Amino acid sequence: MKKTYAQMTPEELRQEIANLKEKARKAEQLGIVNEFAVYERKALMAQAYLMDPSLIKPGEIYRIDGAPGEYFKVEYLKGRFAWGFRLNGENFEEALPISMLSPLKAGE
């Protein structure tokens, strides 16, 4: 029976991420866009389990990896997801895997 990401060791997670990225690369080469997106999202979820959720602070603003110029204000955390709002967005609450968030550097 397959383990969940929460049950995997860091080494197993890294191997899973590598496998998913390889599958995503192959899907992209074959032009299967939907499959590519699924594998990319699964890899992001696995990466979230390698992160310490305590590093993401409610009330803080983070950069969204893979979305240049977009920022996300975290309202609260639930599991490996940060819930909040995109700045200058449509102002609806959404959840992003914590692996998609990068802290802003000083002066930005």
C-alpha positions as CSV (number, residue, x, y, z in Angstrom):
1,M,0.0,0.0,0.0
2,K,1.3,3.4,-1.0
3,K,2.3,5.8,1.8
4,T,0.9,9.3,2.1
5,Y,3.3,12.2,2.0
6,A,2.8,12.7,5.7
7,Q,4.0,9.1,6.3
8,M,7.1,9.4,4.1
9,T,10.7,10.0,5.3
10,P,12.5,13.1,3.9
11,E,14.5,10.8,1.6
12,E,11.3,9.1,0.3
13,L,9.8,12.5,-0.3
14,R,12.8,13.7,-2.2
15,Q,12.7,10.5,-4.4
16,E,8.9,11.0,-4.9
17,I,9.6,14.6,-6.0
18,A,12.3,13.5,-8.5
19,N,9.9,10.8,-9.9
20,L,7.0,13.3,-10.3
21,K,9.3,15.9,-11.9
22,E,10.5,13.3,-14.4
23,K,6.9,12.3,-15.2
24,A,6.0,16.0,-15.6
25,R,9.0,16.5,-18.0
26,K,7.9,13.5,-20.1
27,A,4.3,14.8,-20.2
28,E,5.5,18.2,-21.3
29,Q,7.6,16.8,-24.1
30,L,4.6,14.8,-25.3
31,G,2.4,17.9,-25.1
32,I,0.0,16.5,-22.5
33,V,-0.6,19.7,-20.7
34,N,-3.2,18.5,-18.1
35,E,-0.9,15.6,-17.1
36,F,2.0,17.9,-16.8
37,A,0.0,20.2,-14.5
38,V,-1.1,17.3,-12.3
39,Y,2.5,16.1,-11.8
40,E,3.8,19.6,-11.1
41,R,1.1,20.2,-8.4
42,K,1.8,16.8,-6.8
43,A,5.5,17.6,-6.7
44,L,4.7,20.9,-5.0
45,M,2.6,19.1,-2.4
46,A,5.4,16.6,-1.7
47,Q,7.8,19.6,-1.3
48,A,5.4,21.1,1.3
49,Y,6.1,18.1,3.5
50,L,9.8,18.8,3.5
51,M,9.1,22.3,4.9
52,D,8.6,23.5,8.4
53,P,5.1,25.1,8.5
54,S,6.2,27.3,11.4
55,L,8.3,29.3,9.0
56,I,5.1,30.7,7.4
57,K,3.6,33.4,9.6
58,P,-0.1,34.5,9.4
59,G,-0.3,38.2,8.6
60,E,2.9,38.1,6.5
61,I,3.1,38.7,2.7
62,Y,5.0,36.1,0.6
63,R,6.1,35.9,-3.0
64,I,4.3,33.2,-5.0
65,D,6.8,30.9,-6.7
66,G,6.1,30.4,-10.4
67,A,3.9,33.6,-10.5
68,P,6.3,36.6,-11.0
69,G,5.0,39.8,-9.5
70,E,2.3,38.1,-7.5
71,Y,2.1,38.2,-3.7
72,F,0.0,36.4,-1.2
73,K,-1.0,37.5,2.3
74,V,-1.4,34.5,4.7
75,E,-4.4,34.6,7.0
76,Y,-3.9,31.2,8.6
77,L,-2.4,27.8,8.1
78,K,-4.2,24.5,7.9
79,G,-1.9,21.5,7.5
80,R,0.5,22.2,4.7
81,F,-1.6,24.9,3.1
82,A,-1.5,28.6,3.7
83,W,-5.0,30.2,3.4
84,G,-5.2,33.9,2.4
85,F,-5.5,36.3,-0.5
86,R,-3.5,37.3,-3.5
87,L,-2.6,41.0,-3.4
88,N,-4.2,43.0,-6.2
89,G,-6.2,39.9,-7.0
90,E,-9.9,39.2,-7.1
91,N,-10.0,39.3,-3.3
92,F,-11.3,35.7,-2.8
93,E,-9.8,33.4,-0.2
94,E,-7.7,30.5,-1.5
95,A,-5.2,28.0,-0.3
96,L,-1.7,27.5,-1.6
97,P,0.8,24.7,-0.6
98,I,3.4,26.3,1.6
99,S,6.1,25.2,-0.8
100,M,4.8,27.8,-3.3
101,L,5.6,30.7,-0.9
102,S,8.9,32.5,-0.6
103,P,9.6,35.2,2.0
104,L,10.1,38.8,0.8
105,K,13.6,40.1,1.1
106,A,14.1,43.4,3.1
107,G,13.2,46.5,1.1
108,E,10.7,44.8,-1.2
